Amino acid sequence: MLDAYAGVWFFTANPEFWSDNSFFPGIRTQTEAPVGSFEGHLSYNVKPRLWVSLDGNFWFGGRTTVNSTENVNTYQKNSRVGATASIRVTKHQSLKISYNNGDYVLYGGNYQSVSVAWQYKLVGETQIDVASAGLRAGSDQRPQKFVRMKSRFPRADQWGVNG
């Protein structure tokens, strides 16, 4: 299976970048141009409980300016390649390991990375969702439980709130 993504990061200005110190007593403002990215994964299901993937990404942009003076050396144009494997340990748990390396690095991001992750999936008839339960900040209300209810329509379910 092949999946791909695109994204962009936008940044706000930092109006007090390295300001009011012994090296620079005034105020300095730093801005950064948007950073665009592309990412792709080519994955294969080896067994029902095991999948592997080849991963790659590319990102570009992010040139910074300080007090309207552009720093051309901060333009990022980088890519990484790697691989990931995941195995389901139990019905709710899986173990994932991944490796990636800087493939093309113009500025920053020149490193190798190995990561191991344990994932736990919450499933079942009752779940607590504080954001959707209508709680307000600072309130003394208990989170409400979301329970599954049968719909009037055949083979369809709805989520209802039960206190």
N, C-alpha and C positions, 0 to 999 in steps of 0.2 A: 504494500500500500504506500502511496506517495501522498504526503501532505505538505503544504507550504503556507507561509504566513508573511505578512508585511506589516511594518509598524513605523511609527514616528514618535519621537520624544520632543516635547517643547519645554523650554526653560524660561523662568522669570528672571528678571535682573536682580543681582545682589548689590544693593545700594551701599553696603559697607564692607566691600571686599578688601581685606588686609588694610583697614583704615585705622587712623588714630593710634599709631604705635611709634616707637622710637625711630624707625626707618622712614616712615611716611606719616607725618602728623595730620595730613588732610583727609578728605573723604575720596574714596575711589569706588567706582561702580563697574562691576563685571557683568557682561552679558555673554550668552552662548547661543550659537545658531542651532536650529533643529538637527536632530540626528535621525536619519532614516535607516531602516533595517529590513533584511529579507532572511528568512529561515526556512529550511526544508529538511524533511526526514523521509528516508526510504526504509520502511519497516517490513518485517516478515514474521509471521506466526509460526514458530518452529513446532510447537505442541500447543494443546489447548491452554496450558498454564505457563508457557514460555514464549516471549517475543524478543527480537533483537532489531536494532535499527542503526543505520548510518546517518549521521547528522552533519549539517553544515549551515553556516550563516555568513552574512556579510553586512557590515554597517558602515555608514559614511556620514560626514558632516561634523557639526559640533565645534566649529572654529570659534574661539573666544575673542572678546575685545575688552579692554580695560580703559575706561574714560575715552571711549570712541577710537582707541588705537587698536587696530586688528593685529592679532598674533597669528601669522600664517603657519607657524610651526605646530599649532594645536588642531589642525584639520585631521580628523580621524577617517581612515579608510582601511578597515581591518576585516579579516574573516577567520573563522575557526572551523575545524573539522573534527569529528569524533564518532564514537559508537556508544550505544546504550543497550543493556540487556535487563530484562525484568522477568522474575519468576514469581508466580503466586504461591505463597506458602500455605495459607489456609483460605477459607471462604472470604475472610475480611482483610487479610494481610498479604502484602507482597514485598519483595526485596528487589531493589534496583541498583545497578552499578553502571557508572558511565565514565568515559575518558574523553577529553578533548585537548586539542593543541592549537596554538596560533599558527594559521596557515600563511596568511599574508598580513603583515603588521606594518603600518605606516607610523602610527603613534599610539603607544600604550597597548595593553592587552597581549603582550608577548610572554605567555606562560603556558604550562601544562597543568591540567586539572584532572584529578580522580575524585569521584564522589560516590558514596554509598548512602542509600536512603531506604528507610523502612516506611511503608505506607499502610495506614489503617483506614478502611472504608466503613463508614457508618451506614448501616441499612437496617430496616425493621419497620414495624408498624408505628412506633412512637418516636418522634424526634423533637428536640427543643431548638427553636430558632428565635433568639432574643430579638433580632432586628424585625422579623416579620410578626412577632407577637404583639406589637403595638406598645412596647415599653418606652417610656420617656426617660431621659437622663435624670438621675436623682430621684426617681420614683421608688416606692417601696413595694411595687407590684411583683408578684412571682411570675416567672416566664410561664406562658400557657403552653400546653402540649398540642401538637398537631397530630390528629388521628385520622386514619383513613376511613372514609365513609362510602357506602355504595351509592351510585347515582341512579336516577330514574331510567337512564338509558342502559341497554344491555352492553356488557363488556367495557364499561367506562367507569372510572373512579374520579372522585373529587377529594380535595383536601379541605377539611373543616376545622374550626378552632373549638377546642373543648377546654374549659377551665379546670 
